[in-house]
Amino acid sequence: MSTVDCDDCGGLGFRVRRCQCTWGGDRLIVDGGEYRDEAYADCRLCGGDGSVAEPCHRCGRGGRRRAELVVTVVNLDTGAAASRRLVPGRLDPPTGRERARRAGELVGGLCATVGVRGLRPRWGRRDLDDTLFWLPPQWRPELPERQRWALEAEALARHDHDPWWIFVGRGSATPSPPDPAVELSRLCGLADLLHLDLVVEARRRSYDGVGWELRYELPGSPVPLDSHGRARDLPSAIADTDFRAAMCGLDERGRRAPLYSVRAVPPVGVPPIMDLDRFGRAVLAELVGDAPGAQAIWRDGRWWHTALLPTGSVESLHERETGQIVRHVVETLRRAGEPPDPAWWGEPIAHRPCPDCRPGSRLRRCNCRLGTSAPDPDCPDCSGAGLAPSVGCCSTCRDSGRIPAAVSVTVTDLRQVSHETWRPDGSEPAPVVAHQPNGKPVHQLGAHRRLARYASSFGVRPADLTRLDTDWPVDHDLLDGIVTVHEPGVDPVRQHVEQLAAGLPGARLFVLAAVPDAPPLTDLLRLAHALDLAAVLTYCDHRLDAGDPRKIQGERWDVRLIARDAPVGAEFPFCASVEAAVARCVEYLDCHLVASVPRDPDQPVPAPQAAPSPPLPDPTELLRRVGWHYAGQPVVAAFDRTGCRLWLTGEDTLQPLARAATLDDAVFALRL
């Protein structure tokens, strides 16, 4: 096992660094982009010395770093795995001036070993173009062995934070990537389906050329202050942007969008393939003079081109740990010309000011008002005013400053769509179905106010309804129209609509009605088996709470991967379906793998070698059987190469239930 002294702390486990106060100099108010290398005399951290000592986080205060990298390829069809351990003295020196070895060549050999013909990119975030190691200019093959190995160790130590790279594939070839022109047309079609704008933006970058970005916006939204465009050209931006990426951040971008209801309009149609060269030139043609950017907006079946013009600047202040106030100035932009109002805009939605914040200030509702309308006169934070300074956004209106009187609900499976506008009606019945422990009444709204009714319309389960812009499941209150009224005399329908609309972009709720796009659970179990890890499944049956609107309904799942010898802890499951739990585990697979690597640099990184193995049976029905017997208590099952283990979750600990070679044997031993 090879380790090197940490170059950040010199092997001491702690380091002395320049204090943050030296960035802005000996001033109370400093500019965020300025560096003066002068200590602040009244600094809270260093007391004006200019240097502070802190634990070294890069080496975990151990003083040493692991100089090792393991690359593993797994065949999901056969369960075979092959690994290559890279350590000093066993590196294939790169050829060429770059002195860098990419992952592609090494992974190609491992793929041939396990019979993989096509990698699946959604399993992890590794790419074949990622650099395995980069040898410094001092490295030469004729150097003495000890000196050469020391340079190789330093090169490998750059990956000590992530020393295990996993590539997952199958015996079949990978489908060819989508054509950017076809993908752009698909994104335009989804924008028309959901009644959104698709914005293609090109902004000048201060360091190099033009950055491109694609995103969905609500009509009338202001131009964002910051651009996340990293692509150098339009095809690359399209290739890096799927539907989820384009929706990401819609809630923040649409906080100040105009409030309009949505009405049905016939689709105009989208060209199946667009000429990207011509389209890209049309966008760049707007970048004339000193224009910092340009946009093309897809609305109502056509593109609208406009330049972005500066309109001034916005100043923000925040306090550092040093006691200084940092001032950031960001340039604001506007469109040179706005497209015509969309044809699907309906009636304007009325709104009232948010009672829980003051726009333009940091004042937010104080915690002393939680669960009550009257503030505490002895509160140390607000002194009875009900508003206190906060660095976060308003939990009621998300800093929009508005409480809309209606909400537009859009439910889709990305093929068909339903648009509705919910407005409170004082004559609607909302019977009391329960009471909270503090006595507050719990109402249930009519069937037309319950999102669960859309599930049957789109052929899915209520558990499959998720928020389209955040990828989070729709909560129980929204599914079944459950409202807890906090103050007497308040109409529950109005409270429900206003609370829902206030935190949404443009008072619009986007819901996806589709089964999660997840691989089978058996694929995840086979991956864990090939990597010699343990797959831990947690299941809880909430059937005893059926009909109680205050409690969780249905079932909950959790799936994660851990080291085979790692202790299994109690995790409360929160995914409403096993498909959602598997999708979440695959999304965060890299985090699971990093956590399974021993933190001690003297312990080697796992390098599994696995022969083909038979497929593993799906354990969901057997787990449901055990969970039905222990309803209300999470049941934990761990699967690895040694067999299966079952636990029952108590208040703080896990109670062992059974251990056997298979889940069938473990369930049989319980004699349920």
N, C-alpha and C positions, 0 to 999 in steps of 0.2 A: 504494500500500500504506500503511495507516494503523497506526501504533503509538503507544503511550502509555508514559510513564515508569511503572515499577512502583510502585504505591502502598505496597507493603510495605517497599521499601528506598529509595524516593526516587530511583531510577535509579542507585544506586551499585553494585548487584550483591551487596552484603552488607548486613546489618542488625544493629543492636544491640538486643537484646531482654532483658527481665527473665529472670533465671535461674530454673530450676525450683525451686531451693531457697527462693525467696521465697513459694512457694505455701503451705508449711506453717510457715514461720517459723524462728527460730533454735533448733531442737530436733532431736535425733537421731531420735526416733520421732514421726511426724506422722500426723494423720488424713487419709485420702484425700479426703474431701469438704470439707476446711477450707482457707480462704485467708486468709493473714495479711499478705502483702506485707512480709515482713521477711527479710533475707538470713541464711543459715546461715553462721556464722563459719568452720566447717571444711569448706566446700563444696569438692569436688574440681574443679568446673568454673570457678567464678568466684573462688575463694579468699576469699569473704566480701564481695566487691564488690557483688553483687546483679545484675550485668549481664554478658552475654556477647555476643561478636561471632560471627556465623556466616554462611556463604554463603546467599544468598536462593534458596530452592528454587522459589519461585513463578515467577520469571522465568528460572530456570536460570543465575543469576549474570550475565545479560546486561544487566540494568538496564531492559529494555524488554519490553513485552507486546504481543501481536498484538491489534488491535481489528478483528476480522473474524470473520464467521460464515457458513458456506456450508451450505445445505440442498439435498440431492439426493434425487430420487425415481427409482427404477429399475423398469422393467417387465420381470419375468423372462420373460414370454411372448414378447416381441418384442426384448428387448435394448436398448430405447430408454432414455435417461436425460436428465433436465433438472435444472438447478441454478439456484439463486438466491444471489447473493453479497450479503450484508448488510455495508455499510461506512458510516461516518459520512457524512451527507448524502444517503444513498439508503435511508433507513428510512421505512416507512409509519407515521406517528405513531399510537399507539393512541388509541382513544376511551374515555371513561369515567374514573372517578377512579383506577382501578387503575394506569394508565399502563404496562400490561404487554401485550405482543403475544405471543399463543400461536402454537404451530406449526401448528395446525389449518387456519387460513385460508390461509396461504402454501402448505402442503402440498397443500391441495385444488386450488389453481391448477396446481401442477406435475403432480399426478395427471391432471388433464384434458389437459395437454400431451402426456403420454406414453401416455395411454389406460389408466391404472390405475383400476380400479373398487373394488378392495379391498386394503388393506395387510395384510401378513403380519407379525404381531408378533414371531415367533420370530427374525426376521432383525434383530438389534439390540435395544437396550433403550429406544429412544426412543418417546415417547407424544405423541399430538396435543395433549394438554393441557400439555406442557412449555413453559416460558416461553422465547421467543427472546431477548427483552431487556426490561428494565424501566428506564424513564426516570426520573431523579430528580425530585423536586418542583421543582427550580430550572429545569428545562427548560420552555421556552415557545416556540411557533412564531415569535413576534415578536422573539426574541433575535437579536443579530448573528450572522452565519453562523459565524464562527470560534468564538464561545462556544458556540453550539448544537452544532456538530460535536464540540467537546471533550467535552461532556456525553454525546453519543451514543457517542463512542469509549470513554469510561469504562464505559458500559453494556455494550458489546460485549466489552470486555476481560475481563469476568467469565467468558467461555467460552474463554479462551485455552488452557486445559488440554484442551479438547475442541471444537475449532472446526469440525468437519465432521460434520454430522448426515445419516445415510442412512436413507431410508425405502424399503422394498422391497415391491412389490405385484404383482398380476397383473390381467389383463383381466377376470377373473371376480370376482363380489362375494365379500366375506369371509363365511364362515359365521358365523351368529349365535352369540354367546357362550353357553355352556351355562347352563341355569337353575340357580341356586344350590341350589334344593331337590333337583333331580335329581343334581347333583354331590355333595351331601352323602350321598345314598343310595348313590352309586357308591363313595365313600370308605368307607362302612360295609361294603359288600359286599366290598371288598378287604381290610378288616380281618378279616372272618370267614374269607376265603379263606386269608390268611397266618397266622391265629391271632395277631392283635395287638389291642391296644386303640386305638380312635380317641378321642382326648381333645379336647373342646371346652372351652376355658378362657377365663374372663373375669376380669381382674385390675384392681383399682383402680390408676390411675396418679396419681403425685404431682402432676402438672402439669395433667391434664385428663381427667376422666371415666373410662371403662372401656376397656381394650384387649382385643381378642379374638384368639385364636390357635387353630389346629387342628394337631394333630401325632399321629403314631403313637407308642405306648409299649409296652413289655413289662409285663405285669401284675406288680404289686408294686414297680414302680420308684418311688423317692422323687420328691416334687415338685421340679422344677428350681428352683435358686436364682433364676435370672434368667428373666424372661418376654420373649419377642420379639414379643409381640402389639402390632401397630401399628394394626390396623383399628378403626374406631370402632363398627362394628356387625357382626352375625353374617353377613349376606349379603356384605359387603365382605371379611371374613376368608375366606369360602369361595371367593370369586372370586380372591383372591390366593394360594390354596393349591391346587396340583395334587398329584398323587401323589408326585412327587419331593420337593417342598417338605415334605410331611408326613413323609417318611422321613428327611429330612436331620437329622443329629444323633442318630439312634437309637443309634449306638454309644456316644456319651457319656452319654445318658440311661439306657441299660440296663446300665451297668457294674456296678451293685449290685443288679440285679434277681434274684429267686430263680431257682435253677437247677432246671428241670424239663424232662423230655423231652416230646415232642409226640406225641399220639395222634390218630388220625383220628376225627372226630365228624361226624355229618350236619349240613349247613347248616340254620340256622333260617329264613333268609329275611329280606330287607330290604324295607321299604315302598318302592315306586318313587318316591314323592314325599312329602316331609315338610313339615309346616306350620312354616315357619321362624319366623313371628311367635309362635306358641304355644310353640315350642321355646325361642326366645330369652328369652321371659318366664319360662319355667321355670328357666333357668340364672340369670337375674338375681334370681329369688326367693330364691336361696341367699345372696345378698349382703346379709345382714341384720346390723344392728349394726356392729361394727368388723371384720367378716370382710374380709380383704384380697383375697379372690378366691373363685371358685366353678368347679366342673368338672361336665361331663356326660361320662360314660365309656360308650362303646358296647362291650358285651361280651356274648357269647352271645345275640345277637339282640335286645337291649333296651338302653335308656338307664338309667344309674344316676347320680343327681344327688347332689352333695355340696358342702359349703362347704370352704374352705381356712382353716385356723386357724394362727396363729403358735405356734411351739414353742421359740423361742429365737433364737440368732444364731450365725453362724460367723465367726471372725476369720481373716483372711489377711494375711500379711506379705510384702513384697517390697522389694528394695533398688533405690533410684534411682541414676542415674549421679552424683548429687551426693554419695553416701555416706549419705544418710538412709534410714531404714526407714519405708516407708509402710504404714499399718494400715488395712485395709478391713473393715468389719463389715456382713454381709449377713444379713437376717432369713430364718430357715428356716421352712418351712410344712409342714403335713401335712393329709391329708384328714380331715374330720370323721368320715366313715364309709367303710370300704373295701367295694367290691362283693364278692360271693361269689367264691370261687376259680373260674377258668374251667374249663369242662367238658373242654377239650382238654388240660389238664395231665395228664401221665403220671407216671412215677416220678421221685422226686427224683434229681438228679445229684450224686454225691459229688464232693468237691473237697479239695485240700490247699493249704496256704499257699504263696504265691509265694516261691521262694528268692532272687529277684533284686531285692527291694525290702523296705522296712520300712514297713508302713501307718502313716499319721499322721506321717511324716517325709519329708525330701527325699532320703533315702539310696536310691540306685539301683545296679544292677550297674555296676562300673567298666569302662572300656574295656579295661583290661589283661586282662580275662577273655574278650574276644572270641575265639572259636575254641578256647578251652581252658577247663578247669574250675578250674584252679589260678590264683590271682591272683599278680601279680608282687610279690615282697617289696620291691623297690626302686621301686615305682610312686610317683611324686610326688603323685598324686591320692588314693590310698587307703592308702598305706604298707603294702600287703600284706593289708588287711582284705577286699578284694574288693568293697566298697560305698563309693561316693563321693557327695557332695552333687550334686544336679542339679535344674535348674528344670523339666525336661521330665517327662512321665509315664513310667512303667515300660514299656519296650519289650516285656516279656514278658506282663504281665497287664493293661496299660492302666490301672493303679492300682486294679484291682478287688481285688487281694490274693489272688486265687484261681486255682488251676490245676484246671479241671474235668476229670473222668475220662471225659466223653463230650461229643459235640457233636450238635446237632439240625440237619439239613440240609434247607432248604426251597427247592425249585426251582419256578419258576412262569413262565408267560407272561402272567400277569394274567387268564387265563381258566380254566386248570386248574392244579393244584398237586400236588406230590409232597413228602411229609414222611418223613424217615428219621432214625434215631438211630444214630450211629456209636459203637460201644464197642470198645475194644481186646480182642483175643482172642489169648492167647499162642500158640495153635496155628496161627495164620494164616501161610502161607508168604509171605516177602518176599525174593525172591532178590536178590543183589548183581548189578547190571547195569553198574556202572562205578565208577571211583574218582576222587576229586578230586585236583588236583595235589599236595595235601599228604598224599595217601594215604588219606583218610577214605572209607569205603565208601558207595556210592550204591545204595539199595534201590528197588525198584518194588513197590508194593502190589498186591493183587488187583484185579480189574476192578470189584468192588463198592465200592472205595474211590476210584475215579477219577471226577471230575465230568464228564469228557468223554462218558461213556456216556449222560448225560441229553440230549445234543444231538440224537441220533437220535430219542429219545422225544418231543421237542417239535418235531421237524422243522426244526432249525436246525444251523448249523455249530458246532463247538467254539469257534471264534473269536468267536461271538456270545454266549457266556456271560459275563455281567458281574455284579459285586456290586450287589445291589439297593439297598443303603443308602448306598453310596459312589460308584456309577456308574463304578467302575474295572473293567477286564477281569480275569477270573479268571486267575491266573498259571499258568505251565506246570507247576509242581510239583503244584498242586491238580488240574489237568486230567488229568494222567497218573499221579498217585499217586507222585511222586518224593520220596524222603526221604534226606537225607544225615545219617548217624548220627555224632555228634561224640564220643561216648564208647563204649568197648568194653562189650559186655554189655547195651546198652540195646535194648529191643524197638522196632523201627522203627515198628510200628503204634501203639504207645502214644505214642511221641514225636510222631508225626504228629497224632494226635487231640488230645493235650494242647497242643501248640503252636498248633494251629488254634483250639481252644476258648478258650484263655486270653485271646486278644485280641478276642473277640467279645462282643456284648451278650447276657447271659443264656445264653452258650454256644450261640448260634444263628447259623447261616450262611444268609444270604438271597441267592439267585442268580436273576437274570433270564435266561430262555432266550428271547430274541427278537432279531430283526434290529434294529440301531439305527434309531431313528426319525429318519432324516436325509433331506434332499432329494437329488435326483440330483446327481452330480458335475457334470453338464453345466450345472445351474443356477448352481453356484458359478463355473464358468468363464465363463458368460455375464455374471454380475455383475461379475467382474473385468474383462472386456472393456468393459462399459458404463462402469465407473468409471475406465478407463485405468490399471488396476493389473496386476500380474503375479501369476498363480496358480502357486505353486511346489509341485510334487508330488515326494515322495521315496518310492522303493520299494526294498525289499531282499528278495531271494529267498534263503531259508535252507535250500534243498533239500539242500545239501551237508552240513548238520548233522542230516539226518533220521536218527532212531534213536539219537542221542546225547542221553541224558537230561540232560546238564549244559548244553546249549546251547538257544538259541531255535529253535523249530520253525515251519514254515509260512512266512508272509510278514508283512511289516510295512510300514505306510503312514504318511505324514505329509502334511498339506495346510495351506498357509498363504497369505495374501495379503500382498504387499509393494508398495512403490512401483516403477513400471516401470524406473526408472533406478537402483534401489538394488542394492547388491552382494548376490549370492546366496551364502549361507554354507552350510556343511555341517551338516545336522541329522540326527541318528540317528532314524529312524522307530521308533515304539513301538506304534502302533495295529495291532491284529491284522486289521483289514479296512478296505477303502476307505470303507465306510459309516461306521464309527466315526471315521475321520479327518475325513470331511466334517462329521459331527455335532459334533465338537470344534471345528472351524474356525468353524462357524456360531455355536456357543455363545460363542466369544470373538471374534466378528466386530468388535465395537466396539474391542477392543484392537488388532486388526490395522489398523483404519482410523486410529486415533490414531497408531500407529507410522509410518504412511505419510505423515503430514503433515510438511512440513519444520519442523525445530525452530527455524530462523532466522526470527524474526518479520518480517524484511524480504522473505522469500519468500512468495508468496501460497498460500493454501489451494487444493487442487485443486477445480475447479468443472466437472466433465465435462458435456459435451453430446453425446449419442450418438444417431444415427439407428437405426431398426430394423435388425437384422442377422440373418443366417441362424443357425440353431442350430449349436452346435459339437459335433463327434463326441466320443463317450466315449473317452478315451485309455487306459483301464485295461488292455485286452488288449495293446495295443502296448507299453506300459510293462512288462507282465509278460514280453513276448517279449525286450525288452532286458535286463531283470533276470535272466531265465533264463540268458542268455549270460554275464552278469557276476555269477553267483551268489556271494553272500557279501559283495558290495560294494554299498552304496546307490547307486542311480541317481537323479539329480535332473533334473527337467524343468520349465522355466518357460514359461508360455503368456501372451502379451500381444498387443497389437494389431499388433506388428511381426512376429510369428511365434513359432517354438518354438526353444528352446535346450536342449541335453542336456549333462550333465556326469556324470563318474564320481567318486565320493568316494574320495579317498586317505586317508592317515593324518591329515593336517592340512589339506589343500587339496582343491579341486575341479579335476579334469582335464577340459578341454573335449572333448566327443565330436563334436557336430554342431550345426549351426545351419541352419534352413530355414524356409520359410513355414508348413509344417504338420508335425505329428509323423510323418505317413506319409512325407514327403520326407526328414525327418531319419533315420528308421529305414532307409529305402532307401539313403541315403548311407553308412550304416555297413556295408552289405553283410554282415549277420550270416549 
